[in-house]
């Protein structure tokens, strides 16, 4: 869990990610190798066609990326990211799981898979992080 002793301690720290948290995103799990965030979908997450906004999906994946790559001792910022939207969400909840592909001294590469609560693959996010400390 890095320098967080409990998931509640990590949640308190990441409550500072206000855009994500004020839009309903929560940190579910976090340790040295992965982070999981989720979002209960509501009307505010939908576009004019009734689908989930790409920005909501992106933000959930970015929140998982941040939760994995940052703690009180490590700080990383996204240097480059890409997202492939794979399918429309059919469920009521999105889940993003971030895992390191590479965790180097000055940079990292993180894969984030976003699925809905039916198991449908919604998006794949790949982020390169630059480590500030």
Residue, then its C-alpha position, 0 to 999 in steps of 0.5 A: x500500500x506504499x506509505x498508506x497503512x490502510x485503504x481509508x488512509x489512501x482514500x483520505x489522501x485521494x479525496x484531494x482529487x476533487x474532480x474525480x471524487x465530486x463526480x462520484x468516483x471512489x478508490x476501492x483498492x490500492x497496493x504496490x502493484x494495482x489500484x481499483x477505482x469505480x463509478x456508479x453511473x448516473x444521469x450526470x455521466x451521460x451524453x445526449x444519446x444516453x451513453x456514458x461520456x468519454x470524459x467520465x470514462x477517461x477520468x475514472x481511468x486517470x484516477x486509477x492511474x493517479x492512485x497507483x503512481x502517487x502516495x505521500x513519498x512518490x509523485x508522478x504526473x501523466x506525461x502522455x496518455x491514450x485511451x481506446x474506447x472499446x464498447x458502450x457501457x451496459x451496466x450501472x457501474x464502471x470499474x477501472x483497474x490500473x497495473x504497472x507495465x513498467x515502474x522505472x526510476x524516472x518514469x512508469x507505464x501503466x495499463x488501466x482496464x475499464x469494465x462495467x459491472x456486467x464484465x463488458x470491456x469498456x476502455x483501455x487506457x495506457x499512461x506514461x508517468x514522469x516521476x517528480x520525486 
